[in-house]
């Protein structure tokens, strides 16, 4: 099947598992046509379908509990229980047990698409070498979380640069209209339980955010609390699209497991309750977008850190560490670049088919 039929069938599969919002799906479809990078972000189901065909030599690589839908915009910041700013992977909607190479190839393919669309200036070869070097070093050394305190000043400056206009963030969120229809009772209960005080009165809004999960319900509770605004968000969590079209029974959602097992400083507000992911919304708790990277002189360093953080996640499957190192050692130089280019080409072909639908 082509990308158009694949999307139709996947959304039919998805609609059997949760409620989809037609207006949001139409927006997602329009954005998918805007560029190949956006198409990649929005269509992990398609990647999961064609990746074993395009990269069959990698399909048998050692498996780990991985991110699945990894790309260069799937990194961001949050505060830990000590108030420190942490950087790392910030979306595990598609977490699944899959070959470790999937995450590396998808991360690099997304960077190659960003280069093609003039968002990054680094070469394709440097992308793959930087990611793989960071991944290898973290894997060999046991990894460590990326805490933006005493270390990583350049990355902290990049992250903090996004936090200067906090008023714009809150103005945009507060401008959202209150949900006029019925809010799912479980979602409302989970949102209420996530607030700092049980008796707080909140206004619930619907957010159109992300791309892979656009089309699903996403509610946020906005509260004026002790001199400022706070927000909590919920969205439904289901099994990963990795299992779509696969013959074996799908895993249960792995959102909690991947966060708990990875070499990671957890976000104390992030958890799964009654089938909903709940998290804090704030300017310092959000993903880093391509626009935030414009003009940075540290592209290779950033890609190296993305490789390091990918290894932090994969180290959650500790028993596979030695197997991955052996697998990496036997692969020919340039294997990641070859695979990333192949998946970039396949994604562009899918995007063009989607444009002409």
C-alpha positions as CSV (number, residue, x, y, z in Angstrom):
1,X,0.0,0.0,0.0
2,X,1.1,3.6,-0.6
3,X,1.3,6.4,2.0
4,X,-2.3,7.5,1.4
5,X,-3.8,4.0,1.8
6,X,-1.5,3.4,4.8
7,X,-2.8,6.5,6.5
8,X,-6.4,5.6,5.9
9,X,-5.9,2.1,7.3
10,X,-3.9,3.1,10.3
11,X,-6.5,5.8,11.3
12,X,-9.2,3.1,11.0
13,X,-7.1,0.9,13.3
14,X,-6.6,3.8,15.7
15,X,-10.2,4.7,15.7
16,X,-11.0,1.3,17.2
17,X,-8.8,2.2,20.2
18,X,-9.6,5.8,21.0
19,X,-11.8,8.7,20.0
20,X,-10.4,10.7,17.0
21,X,-11.3,14.4,16.3
22,X,-12.1,15.0,12.6
23,X,-11.1,18.7,12.7
24,X,-7.7,17.9,14.2
25,X,-7.1,15.1,11.7
26,X,-7.8,17.4,8.8
27,X,-5.2,19.8,10.3
28,X,-2.7,17.0,10.6
29,X,-3.3,16.0,7.0
30,X,-2.7,19.5,5.8
31,X,0.5,19.8,7.8
32,X,1.7,16.5,6.5
33,X,1.7,18.0,3.0
34,X,3.8,21.0,3.9
35,X,7.1,19.2,4.0
36,X,8.8,15.9,4.2
37,X,10.1,16.6,7.7
38,X,6.6,17.3,9.0
39,X,5.4,14.2,7.1
40,X,8.0,12.1,9.0
41,X,7.0,13.5,12.3
42,X,3.3,12.8,11.7
43,X,3.5,9.3,10.3
44,X,5.4,6.9,12.5
45,X,2.9,4.2,11.5
46,X,4.2,4.5,7.9
47,X,7.8,4.3,9.1
48,X,7.1,1.2,11.1
49,X,5.6,-0.4,8.0
50,X,8.4,0.4,5.5
51,X,11.5,0.5,7.7
52,X,12.0,-3.3,7.7
53,X,11.6,-3.4,3.9
54,X,14.0,-0.5,3.2
55,X,16.6,-1.6,5.9
56,X,16.2,-5.4,6.1
57,X,19.8,-5.8,7.3
58,X,19.0,-3.8,10.4
59,X,15.6,-5.4,11.3
60,X,17.4,-8.3,13.1
61,X,19.6,-6.0,15.3
62,X,19.4,-6.5,19.0
63,X,16.1,-5.2,20.4
64,X,15.6,-2.7,23.2
65,X,12.7,-0.7,24.8
66,X,13.2,2.3,22.5
67,X,11.5,5.6,21.6
68,X,10.1,4.5,18.3
69,X,9.1,7.9,17.0
70,X,12.5,9.5,17.5
71,X,13.4,12.7,15.5
72,X,15.4,15.8,16.2
73,X,12.3,17.7,17.5
74,X,11.6,14.9,20.1
75,X,13.9,16.5,22.6
76,X,13.1,19.1,25.2
77,X,13.4,20.2,28.8
78,X,11.7,19.8,32.1
79,X,12.3,20.4,35.8
80,X,13.2,17.6,38.2
81,X,12.3,17.4,41.9
82,X,15.2,19.6,42.8
83,X,14.2,22.4,40.4
84,X,17.1,21.6,38.0
85,X,16.6,22.0,34.3
86,X,16.9,18.6,32.5
87,X,17.2,17.9,28.8
88,X,16.3,14.8,26.9
89,X,13.7,12.8,24.9
90,X,10.4,14.3,25.9
91,X,7.8,12.1,24.1
92,X,7.3,8.4,24.4
93,X,3.9,7.9,22.8
94,X,5.3,5.3,20.4
95,X,7.7,3.6,22.8
96,X,8.1,-0.1,22.0
97,X,10.5,-3.0,22.0
98,X,12.2,-2.7,18.6
99,X,15.7,-3.0,17.1
100,X,18.0,-0.4,18.6
101,X,19.0,0.7,15.1
102,X,15.5,2.0,14.4
103,X,15.9,4.9,16.7
104,X,19.3,5.8,15.4
105,X,18.2,5.6,11.7
106,X,15.1,7.6,12.3
107,X,16.9,10.3,14.3
108,X,19.5,10.7,11.5
109,X,16.9,10.5,8.7
110,X,15.0,13.4,10.4
111,X,18.2,15.4,10.5
112,X,18.9,14.8,6.8
113,X,15.4,16.0,6.0
114,X,16.0,19.1,8.1
115,X,19.2,19.7,6.1
116,X,17.3,19.4,2.8
117,X,14.7,21.9,4.1
118,X,17.6,24.3,5.2
119,X,16.9,24.0,8.9
120,X,20.4,22.6,9.6
121,X,23.7,23.4,7.9
122,X,25.8,20.4,8.9
123,X,26.6,17.7,6.4
124,X,24.8,14.4,6.2
125,X,28.0,12.5,7.1
126,X,28.6,14.7,10.1
127,X,25.1,14.1,11.3
128,X,25.5,10.3,11.4
129,X,29.0,10.4,12.8
130,X,28.1,12.8,15.6
131,X,25.0,10.8,16.6
132,X,26.8,7.5,16.4
133,X,29.8,8.7,18.4
134,X,27.6,10.1,21.2
135,X,25.5,6.9,21.2
136,X,28.6,4.7,21.3
137,X,30.3,6.6,24.1
138,X,27.2,6.7,26.3
139,X,26.6,3.0,25.8
140,X,30.2,2.1,26.7
141,X,30.3,4.3,29.7
142,X,26.8,3.5,31.1
143,X,25.3,6.8,30.2
144,X,24.3,9.7,32.4
145,X,21.3,12.1,32.4
146,X,21.8,15.5,30.8
147,X,21.4,18.0,33.7
148,X,21.7,21.6,32.6
149,X,23.4,22.8,35.8
150,X,27.2,22.7,36.3
151,X,27.7,21.0,32.9
152,X,26.5,21.5,29.3
153,X,26.5,25.3,29.6
154,X,26.1,25.8,25.8
155,X,23.1,23.5,25.8
156,X,21.6,25.3,28.8
157,X,22.1,28.6,27.0
158,X,20.2,27.2,24.0
159,X,17.4,25.9,26.2
160,X,17.1,29.0,28.4
161,X,17.0,31.2,25.3
162,X,13.5,29.8,24.7
163,X,12.3,30.8,28.2
164,X,12.8,34.6,28.0
165,X,9.3,35.3,26.5
166,X,7.2,33.4,29.0
167,X,4.4,35.8,28.7
168,X,3.9,34.9,25.1
169,X,3.6,31.2,26.1
170,X,1.0,31.8,28.7
171,X,-0.9,34.3,26.5
172,X,-1.2,31.7,23.8
173,X,-2.4,29.1,26.2
174,X,-4.9,31.4,27.9
175,X,-6.3,32.5,24.6
176,X,-7.6,29.0,23.9
177,X,-11.4,28.7,24.3
178,X,-13.0,26.7,27.1
179,X,-14.2,23.3,25.9
180,X,-17.8,23.7,25.0
181,X,-18.8,20.0,24.9
182,X,-18.4,17.2,27.4
183,X,-14.9,16.4,28.6
184,X,-14.2,12.8,29.1
185,X,-15.0,12.0,32.8
186,X,-11.7,10.1,33.3
187,X,-9.7,12.9,31.8
188,X,-11.4,15.4,34.0
189,X,-10.7,13.3,37.1
190,X,-7.1,12.8,36.2
191,X,-6.6,16.5,35.5
192,X,-8.2,17.5,38.9
193,X,-5.9,15.0,40.7
194,X,-2.8,16.5,39.1
195,X,-3.4,20.0,40.5
196,X,-1.6,21.1,43.7
197,X,-4.8,21.6,45.6
198,X,-8.0,19.5,45.3
199,X,-10.4,22.5,45.6
200,X,-8.9,24.6,42.8
201,X,-11.2,25.7,40.1
202,X,-9.9,25.2,36.6
203,X,-10.8,26.1,33.1
204,X,-10.4,23.2,30.6
205,X,-9.3,23.8,27.1
206,X,-8.5,21.6,24.1
207,X,-5.0,21.9,22.6
208,X,-4.0,21.2,19.0
209,X,-0.3,20.2,19.6
210,X,2.3,17.9,18.3
211,X,1.9,16.0,15.0
212,X,2.1,12.3,15.6
213,X,-0.7,12.5,18.2
214,X,-2.7,15.3,16.5
215,X,-6.2,14.0,16.0
216,X,-6.5,12.6,19.5
217,X,-8.1,14.3,22.5
218,X,-5.8,16.6,24.4
219,X,-7.1,18.5,27.3
220,X,-5.4,21.1,29.5
221,X,-6.6,22.5,32.9
222,X,-5.6,26.2,33.4
223,X,-5.6,27.5,36.9
224,X,-4.7,30.9,38.5
225,X,-2.8,29.8,41.6
226,X,-0.8,31.9,44.1
227,X,0.0,34.8,41.8
228,X,0.4,33.1,38.5
229,X,-1.0,30.6,36.0
230,X,-0.3,26.8,36.1
231,X,-1.4,24.2,33.7
232,X,-1.7,20.4,33.5
233,X,-2.4,18.4,30.3
234,X,-3.7,14.9,29.6
235,X,-3.8,12.9,26.4
236,X,-4.7,9.2,25.9
237,X,-2.0,6.6,25.7
238,X,-2.3,3.4,23.7
239,X,0.0,0.7,22.3
240,X,2.6,1.9,19.8
241,X,2.0,2.1,16.0
242,X,5.0,-0.2,15.8
243,X,2.6,-3.1,16.3
244,X,0.2,-2.0,13.5
245,X,0.2,-4.7,10.8
246,X,2.5,-6.9,12.8
247,X,1.2,-10.4,13.3
248,X,2.2,-10.8,17.0
249,X,0.0,-9.4,19.8
250,X,1.0,-5.8,20.6
251,X,2.7,-4.8,23.8
252,X,0.7,-2.8,26.3
253,X,1.6,0.9,26.3
254,X,5.3,1.3,27.4
255,X,5.2,5.0,28.4
256,X,5.8,4.3,32.1
257,X,8.3,1.5,31.6
258,X,10.6,3.4,29.3
259,X,10.7,6.4,31.7
260,X,11.3,4.2,34.7
261,X,14.1,2.1,33.1
262,X,16.1,4.6,31.2
263,X,19.2,6.4,32.6
264,X,17.1,9.4,33.4
265,X,16.1,12.1,35.8
266,X,12.3,11.9,35.8
267,X,9.8,14.7,35.5
268,X,8.0,14.5,38.8
269,X,4.7,15.6,37.2
270,X,4.8,13.1,34.3
271,X,2.8,9.9,34.8
272,X,0.1,7.7,33.4
273,X,-3.2,7.5,35.1
274,X,-6.2,5.5,34.0
275,X,-5.0,5.4,30.4
276,X,-4.1,9.1,30.2
277,X,-0.6,10.7,30.1
278,X,-0.6,13.6,32.5
279,X,2.1,16.3,32.6
280,X,2.9,19.9,33.6
281,X,2.7,22.6,30.9
282,X,5.1,25.4,31.2
283,X,7.7,27.3,29.1
284,X,10.5,25.3,30.7
285,X,8.7,22.0,30.1
286,X,8.5,21.7,26.3
287,X,10.2,20.4,23.3
288,X,13.0,22.2,21.4
289,X,11.8,23.1,17.9
290,X,13.8,23.5,14.7
291,X,13.2,27.3,14.9
292,X,15.0,27.2,18.3
293,X,18.1,25.7,16.6
294,X,18.4,28.3,13.8
295,X,21.8,29.9,13.9
296,X,23.3,27.7,16.5
297,X,27.0,27.0,16.0
298,X,26.9,23.8,17.9
299,X,24.9,21.5,15.5
300,X,27.3,18.6,15.7
301,X,27.6,18.9,19.5
302,X,23.8,18.9,19.7
303,X,23.5,15.8,17.5
304,X,26.2,14.1,19.6
305,X,24.1,14.8,22.7
306,X,21.0,13.4,20.9
307,X,23.0,10.2,20.3
308,X,24.0,10.2,24.0
309,X,20.4,10.6,25.1
310,X,19.3,7.8,22.8
311,X,21.7,5.5,24.5
312,X,20.4,6.6,27.9
313,X,17.0,5.3,26.8
314,X,18.4,2.1,25.4
315,X,20.4,1.4,28.5
316,X,17.1,0.8,30.2
317,X,17.3,-2.6,28.5
318,X,20.6,-3.3,30.3
319,X,20.8,-6.9,29.3
320,X,21.2,-5.9,25.6
321,X,24.1,-3.5,26.1
322,X,26.9,-5.9,25.3
323,X,24.9,-7.3,22.3
324,X,24.5,-3.8,20.9
325,X,28.2,-3.0,21.3
326,X,29.1,-6.3,19.5
327,X,26.6,-5.5,16.7
328,X,28.0,-2.0,16.3
329,X,31.5,-3.3,16.1
330,X,30.8,-5.6,13.3
331,X,29.0,-3.1,11.1
332,X,30.8,-1.4,8.2
333,X,31.8,2.2,8.5
334,X,29.0,4.4,7.0
335,X,26.2,1.9,7.7
336,X,24.1,4.6,9.5
337,X,24.5,7.1,6.8
338,X,23.5,4.6,4.1
339,X,20.4,3.6,6.1
340,X,19.4,7.2,6.9
341,X,19.7,8.3,3.3
342,X,17.6,5.3,2.2
343,X,14.9,6.2,4.7
344,X,15.1,9.9,3.7
345,X,14.5,8.9,0.1
346,X,11.6,6.7,1.0
347,X,10.0,9.4,3.2
348,X,10.3,12.0,0.5
349,X,8.6,9.6,-2.0
350,X,5.8,9.0,0.5
351,X,5.4,12.8,1.1
352,X,5.2,13.5,-2.6
353,X,2.5,10.7,-2.9
354,X,0.7,12.4,0.0
355,X,0.9,15.8,-1.7
356,X,-0.7,14.3,-4.9
357,X,-3.5,12.4,-3.1
